Amino acid sequence: IIRNEDADYPLTVDLKGFEGYHFVGHTYLHCDDPDGKNTYENPDYILPKNAEGDSFENGELKARVKPLSWNVFHFSK
């Protein structure tokens, strides 16, 4: 996996072996401060967000991924 600590980068995943599935969405966790964290005083500092602009065609997922982020791609059959 290629990672970039400074900028968004494109991600392409070949999912042709998963016929019958459709893409539901992409949720991610990201913070501009790599040391940022939720605390008791600020429990909502980093919250899951829904990504936009992803595509899923002919078994290929294309998305943009934020640097140093945690990503979940949702599919349904």
Salt bridges, closest charged atoms under 4 A:
ASP8 OD2 - LYS66 NZ 3.70
ASP14 OD2 - LYS16 NZ 3.70
ASP32 OD1 - HIS30 NE2 3.97
ASP54 OD2 - HIS26 ND1 2.59
GLU60 OE1 - LYS62 NZ 3.60
